[in-house]
């Protein structure tokens, strides 16, 4: 409102000044060319000149519009193209999310050249083409994406690796990821894709080498990292005894070395300790298994391991019994430990001690295993009637 008011005041002022000048003297202008002359006042002549100049300016602008070289028109046309490209990109992404692959690919590629983010257009178009089974088109759009934006190598490479993984081309995906890792060694998502690919390829050695970096460079939850670490070490232990072409004893030596190399907080976890002992038993190394499990029980205590220890026959059963009795001082009400003590005492033919341990365990918890062992003790003592009662209770 103030601008219009100022404009009106200026116009009135200029009109008053012009009117005053005209009233002083109208002036005289004579134009002559060949046989033609034009006579008019100075002020009319000035007015005509202004009109002619305005017409010439408008004619010039119109000519520039036709030729396409007017910067305002070009800017307006560019904005229109960008707006149309944004609308098409939005529709293309919506189509992609809705599974309309063909429509998505067409809209995204049509709007890519005029889009503010051509990289996104081409990457999304590559995925749409892949979903249609058009592998060559997907590769073409990935190439276009790489050329569209400077520094897009990582984004394009990650998308390419994802598509290759989806196709089942694990080795090719791994090659792409390893090439990207040379330039981006600590990129979190790259490392996650690398872990997934190694898992699919069951490359446990490579995964083992990658583990130290995962905790530092990624935001994978700690429990997931621990689960992955346990799985990798378990597979390496399995591989140690399943290797081909090993001489006798080599598998056990490699198994023991790998177990000792596992970080302590993982080495004495239940899954790893249990599987390590089971593998030693499978390799007919029961004595070594008893020794290793006895050491492990100082750090990890679990009913499964106690039960497993009771089945092992070490070099010295008396030493096993002594070890178990030492544990009873800290865990006097542990039925699994009392079961272990009963088994070891029975193995040493210490029937009174075995019966005492088993009766104590049964008072705490009537486990079927306790009844079974009690039946064996009573049978060894000649009390067949009571032994049958405990065997029946063990079967319930």
Buried (B, 14 or more C-beta within 10 A) or exposed (E): EEEEEEEEEEEEEEEEEEEEEBEEEEBEBEEEEEEEEEEBBBBEBBEEEEEEEEEEEEEEEEEBEEEEEBEEBEEEEEEEBBEBBBEBBEBBBEBBEEEBBEBBBBBBBBBBEBBEBBBBBBBBBBBBBBBEEBEEBBBBBBBBBBEBBEEBBBBBBBBBBBBBBEBEBBEBBBBBBBEBBEEBEEBEEBBBBBBBBBBEBEBBEBBBEBBEEBEEBBEBEEEEBBEBBBBBBBBBBBBBBEEEEBEEEEBBEBBBEBBEEBEEEBBBBBBBBBBBBEBBBEBEBBBBBBBBBBEBBEEBBBBEBBBBBBEBEBEEBEBBBEBBBEBBEEEEEBBBBBBBBBBBBBBBEBBEBBBBBBBBBBEEEEBEBBBBBBBBBBBBBEBEEBBEBBBEBBEE
